[in-house]
Amino acid sequence: MEKEKLDFTPVLLGSDFNAYGMARSLYEVYGKPVKAFAQTQLAPTRFTRIVDLELIPGFSEDPVWINTMKKIKQRYADHKEPVILIGCGDGYAELISKHKKELEDVFICPYVDYDLIKKLNDKENFYKMCDKYDLPYPKTKIISKAMYESGDPIEQPFGYPVALKPANSVEWLDIHFEGRKKAFIIKSEAEFKDIVAKSYDNGYTSDFILQDFIPGDDSNMRTLNVYVDKNHKVKLMCLGHPLLEDPAPAAIGNYVAIIPDFNQDIYNRVQKFLEEINFHGYANFDIKFDHRDNSYKLFEINLRTGRSSFFVTLNGHKLADWVVQDYAFDSLKDKPTVYANKDKSQYFLWLGVTPKIFEKYAKDNDAKKQAMEMISEGRYGDTFWYAKDKNIKRFALYKWMMHNYAKSFNRYFVEK
């Protein structure tokens, strides 16, 4: 995409790696700091000059969120240029969708309607849609609060280990107890009963997804980032091959090393699905290869970019600029779909940890060998450490973060 003069205004909601990655993507194209609003200050947006962050207590939930957004809307009411609202987390994306009608007189809100976003965010409903559109996913059983409260034993049909994850990822953010994780790999009946009980006893009300565990280490995962334009046509598909995940209990599923990948069959299946449901905006899919039947199976869809999605920008496709080109410049409508990563010689490795941590913990295989060659050639990068945003405080923070990663891997890492 060609560089344009900045006659639009981006507004980010969030202060995490995703928010910084989106701001960096825009800064690389337009050279201007990006305004952001969030409830809390997180490390990626500390000591930066490319994100103008404003903190608002209670900003992650209604009624504070919508009442505050109405006030923020007044600041931008006189802007002649488009003001594009980008949610950098599940909660923010859902809130924007929920209140689109109250915001759209000032903001461009590139999100699907609330009914569809609720269906897609709920894993149970998402898997029903997968059945309809012939998208493979792991064998699944639904566990409900009513099943738990009945006192009857909950039958587990898959054997152990088994995967357990909350169907409602947004509600799960507010649930807290010792041993809580984003998702669980459960090894025994006692552990299964304990986690279900603790979850419902601590306020969780939605269903759980119990799934057949697909064997294999982190290098069997894939992550797919997609942008679908306002006319419901897929314009960008960029597949990544994660080679290592964060092992900390609170960060299960967070990738820390991704090499680009190409798979036209995955691209075709997901493109057909998104276009047929009239989707638009950003989407991110987690996928795992199942050696037992040689198929790629979908785990979930996220209706925003993710904390590791900067790998797309690193590989030449400025992720945040797609929504700008779509809504501010209307430049995508006649352009063909970009199926990224056809040329392996152009690949860049994205890292969320140091090369040393990656080399020590990533499973030895052909993909790791390729990644190590890319490191030796200097073809790698991360989200946080940006040449145009360097200062001594960010350097110290980066060192502190990497030190904590080293301790976390040493404490928690177990090869799957």
C-alpha positions in Angstrom: 0.0 0.0 0.0 1.3 3.4 -0.9 1.9 6.1 1.8 -0.8 8.7 2.0 -1.0 12.0 3.8 -2.6 11.7 7.2 -6.2 12.8 6.6 -7.7 10.4 9.0 -7.5 9.9 12.8 -7.0 6.4 14.3 -8.1 5.9 17.9 -7.0 2.7 19.6 -8.6 1.1 22.7 -6.0 -0.9 24.7 -2.4 -0.6 26.0 -1.1 -4.1 25.3 1.2 -5.7 22.7 -1.6 -5.7 20.2 -2.2 -1.9 20.7 1.5 -1.2 20.4 1.8 -3.3 17.3 -1.1 -1.6 15.6 0.3 1.8 16.6 3.7 0.8 15.3 2.2 -0.4 12.1 0.5 3.0 11.6 3.6 4.9 12.6 5.7 3.1 10.1 3.4 4.3 7.3 2.4 7.8 8.5 5.0 8.9 11.0 2.5 10.2 13.5 1.8 9.1 17.1 -1.5 7.4 17.7 -4.1 8.2 20.4 -5.2 5.4 22.7 -7.5 4.9 25.6 -7.3 2.1 28.1 -8.2 1.1 31.7 -4.7 0.2 32.8 -1.1 0.9 31.8 0.6 -2.2 30.4 4.3 -2.6 29.7 4.3 -2.4 25.8 3.0 1.1 25.8 5.2 2.5 28.6 7.8 5.1 27.9 6.8 5.3 24.2 6.5 8.4 21.9 4.4 6.7 19.3 1.3 6.0 21.5 -0.4 8.9 23.3 -2.2 6.9 26.0 -4.9 8.2 28.2 -5.9 6.0 31.2 -9.5 5.9 32.4 -10.5 3.9 35.6 -13.2 1.3 34.9 -12.9 1.8 31.1 -13.1 -2.0 30.3 -16.9 -2.4 31.1 -20.2 -0.7 30.8 -21.6 1.7 32.0 -18.3 3.5 32.5 -17.1 2.5 28.9 -20.1 3.9 27.0 -20.5 7.0 29.2 -16.8 7.8 28.7 -17.0 7.1 25.0 -19.9 9.6 24.7 -17.6 12.2 26.2 -14.6 11.2 24.0 -17.0 11.4 21.0 -17.5 15.1 21.7 -13.7 15.7 21.3 -13.8 14.3 17.8 -17.2 15.7 16.7 -15.8 18.5 14.6 -13.2 16.3 12.8 -13.8 16.5 9.1 -11.5 13.5 8.4 -12.6 9.9 9.3 -12.0 8.9 12.9 -11.4 5.1 13.0 -12.1 3.2 16.3 -9.9 0.1 16.7 -10.5 -2.2 19.7 -7.3 -4.1 20.6 -8.9 -6.7 22.9 -12.0 -9.0 22.9 -13.8 -6.8 25.4 -13.2 -3.6 23.5 -14.2 -5.1 20.2 -17.4 -6.4 21.7 -18.2 -3.1 23.3 -17.7 -1.2 20.1 -20.0 -3.6 18.3 -22.6 -3.4 21.0 -22.8 0.4 20.9 -22.2 1.0 17.2 -25.4 3.0 16.7 -24.4 5.4 19.5 -20.9 5.9 18.1 -21.3 5.8 14.3 -22.3 9.5 14.0 -18.7 10.4 14.8 -16.6 7.2 14.7 -16.0 4.6 12.0 -16.6 1.3 13.8 -15.3 -1.5 11.5 -17.1 -4.3 13.4 -19.9 -6.7 12.6 -23.3 -6.3 14.4 -23.5 -7.4 18.0 -25.6 -10.5 17.3 -23.0 -11.9 15.0 -20.1 -10.9 17.3 -21.7 -12.7 20.2 -22.2 -15.8 18.2 -18.6 -15.9 17.0 -17.2 -15.0 20.4 -19.1 -17.9 22.0 -17.1 -21.0 21.1 -20.2 -23.3 21.3 -22.0 -21.2 18.6 -18.8 -20.9 16.6 -18.5 -24.7 16.3 -22.1 -24.9 15.2 -21.1 -22.5 12.4 -18.0 -24.6 11.6 -20.3 -27.6 11.1 -22.5 -25.6 8.7 -19.5 -24.4 6.6 -17.4 -27.6 6.7 -14.6 -26.3 8.9 -12.9 -29.0 10.9 -12.6 -28.6 14.7 -11.7 -31.0 17.5 -14.3 -33.4 18.9 -16.3 -31.4 21.5 -18.6 -31.8 24.4 -20.4 -28.9 26.1 -20.3 -28.5 29.9 -22.9 -26.2 31.5 -23.3 -24.7 34.9 -26.6 -26.6 35.2 -24.7 -29.9 34.7 -22.3 -28.9 37.5 -25.1 -27.8 39.9 -27.1 -31.0 39.4 -24.5 -32.9 41.4 -24.5 -35.7 38.8 -21.1 -36.9 37.5 -20.1 -35.2 34.3 -19.1 -37.8 31.8 -15.8 -37.2 30.0 -15.9 -39.1 26.6 -12.4 -38.4 25.3 -9.9 -39.9 27.8 -7.0 -37.9 29.2 -5.3 -35.6 28.5 -8.2 -33.5 27.5 -8.6 -29.8 26.7 -11.0 -27.5 28.6 -11.7 -23.9 27.7 -14.3 -21.3 28.6 -16.9 -20.9 25.8 -17.3 -17.2 26.8 -13.8 -15.7 26.6 -15.0 -12.2 27.5 -16.8 -13.3 30.7 -13.7 -15.5 31.6 -11.6 -12.3 31.9 -13.5 -11.4 35.1 -13.1 -14.8 36.8 -10.3 -15.3 39.3 -9.2 -18.2 41.4 -5.9 -20.0 42.1 -4.9 -22.1 39.2 -7.0 -20.1 36.6 -5.6 -20.3 33.1 -6.8 -19.1 29.7 -7.3 -22.8 28.8 -6.5 -26.1 30.4 -4.8 -29.3 29.4 -6.3 -31.7 32.0 -4.6 -34.9 32.9 -7.0 -36.6 35.4 -10.6 -36.9 36.5 -9.8 -35.2 39.8 -8.2 -32.2 38.1 -11.2 -32.0 35.7 -13.7 -31.9 38.6 -11.6 -29.4 40.6 -11.3 -26.9 37.7 -15.0 -27.0 36.8 -16.0 -26.6 40.5 -13.6 -23.7 41.1 -14.8 -21.9 37.9 -18.5 -22.1 38.7 -18.1 -21.4 42.4 -16.1 -18.2 41.6 -18.8 -16.7 39.4 -18.5 -18.2 35.9 -21.9 -18.7 34.4 -21.3 -19.7 30.8 -20.5 -23.1 29.3 -17.2 -24.9 29.0 -15.9 -26.5 25.9 -14.4 -29.9 26.6 -12.3 -31.2 23.7 -10.4 -34.1 22.5 -6.7 -33.1 22.9 -4.9 -33.0 19.6 -1.4 -34.4 20.4 1.7 -32.6 19.5 3.9 -29.7 20.6 3.5 -25.9 19.9 4.9 -26.3 16.4 1.7 -28.0 15.3 -0.2 -24.8 15.8 -1.1 -22.2 13.1 -2.4 -18.7 13.5 -4.3 -16.9 10.7 -4.9 -13.2 10.4 -7.5 -11.9 8.0 -8.8 -8.5 7.0 -12.3 -8.4 5.3 -13.3 -5.1 3.8 -16.6 -3.1 4.2 -18.0 -4.9 1.2 -17.5 -8.3 2.9 -14.6 -9.3 0.6 -11.5 -10.9 2.1 -8.5 -8.7 1.2 -5.7 -10.1 3.3 -4.9 -13.6 4.6 -1.6 -14.1 6.4 -0.8 -17.5 8.0 1.7 -18.0 10.7 3.4 -21.1 12.1 3.9 -20.7 15.9 7.0 -22.6 17.1 6.8 -21.7 20.8 4.1 -20.6 23.3 4.4 -18.8 26.7 4.3 -21.6 29.3 3.0 -19.4 32.2 -0.5 -20.5 33.4 -2.1 -17.1 32.8 -0.6 -16.9 29.3 -1.4 -20.3 27.9 -2.0 -19.9 24.1 0.1 -16.7 23.8 2.6 -17.4 21.0 6.2 -16.1 21.5 7.7 -17.3 18.1 6.0 -17.3 14.7 7.5 -18.1 11.3 5.4 -17.2 8.2 3.5 -20.1 6.5 1.4 -20.6 3.4 -1.5 -22.9 2.9 -4.0 -22.2 0.1 -6.5 -24.8 1.3 -6.8 -23.0 4.7 -7.0 -19.7 3.0 -9.8 -20.9 0.7 -11.9 -22.5 3.4 -11.7 -19.5 5.8 -12.3 -17.0 3.0 -15.5 -18.8 1.9 -16.7 -18.9 5.5 -16.1 -15.2 6.2 -17.6 -14.0 3.0 -20.7 -16.2 3.3 -21.5 -14.9 6.8 -21.1 -11.3 5.6 -18.2 -10.6 7.9 -16.1 -7.5 7.9 -13.2 -6.2 9.9 -10.2 -8.0 11.4 -10.3 -11.7 12.4 -7.7 -14.0 13.9 -8.0 -17.8 14.0 -6.1 -20.4 16.1 -5.6 -23.7 14.3 -3.8 -27.0 15.0 -2.6 -29.7 12.7 -3.9 -33.2 13.7 -1.4 -35.9 12.6 -4.0 -38.6 13.3 -6.1 -37.6 10.3 -3.8 -35.1 8.6 -6.2 -32.2 8.9 -6.0 -28.6 10.3 -8.6 -28.0 13.0 -9.9 -24.7 14.1 -10.0 -23.8 17.8 -11.5 -20.3 17.8 -12.0 -17.0 16.1 -10.9 -13.7 17.6 -12.6 -10.6 16.3 -9.6 -8.4 16.5 -5.9 -8.7 15.8 -3.8 -10.5 18.5 -0.8 -9.8 20.7 1.5 -11.7 18.2 -0.2 -10.3 15.1 2.7 -7.9 14.4 4.3 -10.9 12.6 2.0 -9.8 9.7 3.5 -6.3 9.6 7.0 -7.7 10.1 6.4 -9.7 6.9 5.4 -6.7 4.8 1.7 -6.2 5.3 1.2 -3.2 7.6 -1.7 -4.7 9.5 -3.4 -1.5 10.9 -3.3 0.2 7.5 -5.8 -2.2 5.9 -8.7 -0.6 7.8 -7.4 2.9 6.9 -7.1 2.1 3.2 -10.6 0.6 3.4 -12.5 3.4 5.2 -10.4 6.5 4.8 -9.2 6.1 1.2 -11.7 3.5 -0.2 -8.8 1.9 -2.0 -9.4 -1.8 -1.5 -12.6 -2.4 -3.5 -10.9 -3.2 -6.8 -7.9 -5.0 -5.3 -7.5 -8.8 -5.4 -7.1 -10.8 -2.2 -3.5 -11.0 -0.9 -2.6 -14.5 0.1 0.6 -13.8 2.0 3.8 -15.7 2.4 4.2 -17.5 -1.0 8.0 -16.6 -1.1 10.0 -18.3 1.6 13.1 -16.2 0.8 11.2 -13.1 2.1 10.2 -14.6 5.4 10.9 -12.8 8.7 10.7 -14.6 12.1 8.6 -12.8 14.8 9.9 -13.3 18.3 8.3 -12.4 21.7 11.3 -13.7 23.5 15.1 -13.6 23.0 16.7 -15.8 20.4 18.5 -17.5 23.2 15.2 -18.5 24.9 13.8 -19.6 21.5 16.8 -21.8 20.7 16.7 -23.5 24.2 13.0 -24.3 24.3 11.6 -24.6 20.8 11.2 -28.2 19.6 14.0 -29.4 17.3 12.5 -29.8 13.8 12.8 -28.4 10.3 10.8 -25.3 11.1 13.1 -24.5 14.0 16.2 -25.1 11.8 14.7 -22.6 9.3 14.0 -20.1 12.1 17.6 -20.4 13.4 18.9 -19.7 9.9 16.8 -16.6 9.7 18.1 -15.4 13.1 21.7 -15.9 11.9 20.8 -13.8 8.8 19.2 -11.1 10.9 15.8 -11.8 9.4 13.8 -11.5 12.7 12.2 -8.9 14.9 9.8 -8.3 17.7 6.9 -6.0 18.5 8.3 -4.0 21.4 11.9 -3.1 20.4 11.3 -0.5 17.6 14.2 1.5 16.1 12.2 4.7 16.0 11.0 4.4 19.6 14.1 3.6 21.5 15.1 5.2 24.8 16.9 4.1 27.9 13.7 3.4 29.9 12.3 1.2 27.1 15.6 -0.6 26.9 15.6 -1.3 30.7 11.9 -2.4 30.5 12.7 -4.8 27.6 15.6 -6.3 29.6 13.3 -6.8 32.6 10.6 -8.4 30.4 13.1 -10.8 28.9 14.5 -11.7 32.3 11.0 -12.5 33.5 10.4 -14.7 30.4 13.6 -16.6 31.1 12.5 -17.3 34.7 9.0 -18.2 33.6 10.2 -20.7 31.0 12.6 -22.2 33.5 9.7 -22.6 36.0 6.8 -23.7 33.8 8.0 -25.1 30.5 7.0 -28.7 29.9 7.2 -30.2 26.4 3.7 -31.2 25.2 
